[in-house]
Amino acid sequence: MEELKQRIVQEGTIKEGNVLKVDAFLNHQCDVGLFDRMGAEWARLFAGKRIDKILTIEASGIGIACVAAQHFNNVPVVFAKKYQSINLDGEQYATSIHSFTKQKDFHVIVGKRFLNKGEHVLIIDDFLANGCALNGLIELCEAAGVVVEGIGIAIEKGFQGGGDSLRERGYDLQSLAIVESMDPATGSVVFR
Ligand code: 5GP
């Protein structure tokens, strides 16, 4: 998506450790008009698919997913919640996810009543790097017996490989911008 690529080039900054900061429009301040056009683009890319629900993960995925849902017939958006530690009471699907940006593990849960067996789910998230977050969300979907119809990502860092391994596993993964390389010294970003 050309508009998103331009925003990354104009407003993104590259931090140590392969972190791309886009908090001027995606991760801290939210450009809702951009989110709306991202939602329209995913609706085009996933046209014809049955989507009963959108699944994302807190915090940055929520805003994007809620705006995108308006392009999918206002389907409900469910977000996985992160906890440092949890006491499971049997009412949640749970897994553990390693956070790339925070370099620690989180327990992640979704209430069982919000993912029903046989539903068709679109997963949406802001970033895809190594794929830990998505693999965790897919695990929750498998536990619930829902069908992952597709995965919509705003920014995929292609050089970290998480996206390619999901495509090899057969998932319909649509990233709106795929960063192939980025250089913290010069600030240059190359797209796939
Ligand atoms: P993964 O689990 O695929 O390694 O990383 C994806 C998650 O880590 C995303 O949900 C996002 O919150 C965070 N993340 C990974 N790389 C970046 C990055 O370069 N910039 C930002 N802002 N977040 C990132």
Boltz pocket constraint, residues with backbone or C-beta under 6 A from the ligand:
constraints:
  - pocket:
      binder: B
      contacts: [[A, 18], [A, 19], [A, 20], [A, 21], [A, 22], [A, 27], [A, 60], [A, 98], [A, 99], [A, 100], [A, 101], [A, 125], [A, 126], [A, 127], [A, 128], [A, 129], [A, 130], [A, 131], [A, 132], [A, 133], [A, 134], [A, 157], [A, 162]]
      max_distance: 6.0
